[in-house]
Amino acid sequence: MLSTVRIITFDVTGTLMRHTGTVGEQYATVIYKYFNVNCSENVLDKAFRKTYKEHVKLSPLFGSNHGISAKQWWASVFYGTLLATDVIPESRLKYVYHQRIERPFLALDSKTSSRTSQLEKAFNDIYFNFQWEALPHAHEVLKLIYDEYKVKERKIVAVGAISNNDDRISMILKNAGLAKFIDFVITSHEAGYEKPDPKIFQQAIDHANNLKNPNQSNVFIKHLLHIGDSHEKDYLGAIKCGAQALLIDNDKQQHSNGLPSHHITDLNAVISYIKKRIN
C-alpha cells in the first residue's frame, strides 16, 4: 500500500518548463543580432546536439566534478557549436585543459581581434537570456498544491524542483512566476549527482525535514511524490529509491514497468493523485 504523500517534487525541463523554440532558433537569433549573419536553424540545432553530447561525455554535471563552472562549460558548448558550423574561425578561440579531462574545452582568445568581444557578448546573451516558457497548467497546479495543501491544510510539508541542469534554473522558475510556489530547487550541477541517482531524491527529503514545522513529524523517502517526463531518470529513479512517482507521457509511447495509473498526460492529473494520498 502506498504511503501518504507529504513532499512533492517536480522535474523542470519537459514537466514545468520548456524551451521557447529550438536551441538552433535561439542560437540563430543571437548570431544574427551580433554578427548580422543568417545561419540555418536546423544546422545549428544539429551541431549543438552533437557538441552538447560530447561535453556531457567529457565532463558530466556541467563540469562540477572537474572544477569547471557551469558558465565555462556552456561557453565551450556555444563556441564549439559555432565552430562546427563555420560561424567563427578557430583562430579566435583557445583550448583550455582541465585536470582529469582527456580533451580541452574551448574559450575565447582575447588576443585575437576586437570581434572577440562580440563573441563574448553573444555568449552572455544566450547564457543569461535563453528563452523558456511555462508548460500548460504548471502555474495553476503548483499554486493549488502550495496554497491549498501546504499553506492552508498543512498536509504537504514542502514542494520542490529537481533538475538535471545548472543553477540558472532557479532564476528561470522565478521569471516564469513559478518560484513562489516552490520551497527548494536542487540542480545536478550543485548537488554533484543527477537523476536517477537516489542521492538527489534523498537530498529533497533532507530539505523537507529542514523546512518542516517543529510540530510536524519527519518526512521519509516513502512520503515523496516525484513528477517528471523521463521514464528512466524521473519515474524509475524515484520508484527504485522507495518514493512514489508519476510519469508525464504526452504521447503515451514511453515503456513502463510500473502501473498504468502512474502515467499521466498533463499536470492536472497530479491533483487527482494527491487527493487520494493525503490525510
HUQUI-V853126 format. One record per helix or strand of 3 or more residues. SS is the DSSP state (~ for helix, > for strand). FROM is the first residue (numbers start at 1). TO is the last residue. If there is no record, write none. Layout:
{{SS FROM TO} {SS FROM TO}}
This chain:
{{> 7 10} {> 17 19} {~ 23 35} {~ 41 58} {~ 61 66} {~ 70 84} {~ 90 92} {> 93 96} {> 105 108} {~ 115 129} {> 132 134} {~ 138 152} {> 158 163} {~ 169 175} {~ 179 181} {> 184 187} {~ 188 191} {~ 198 211} {~ 221 223} {> 224 228} {~ 231 240} {> 244 248} {~ 260 262} {~ 268 276}}
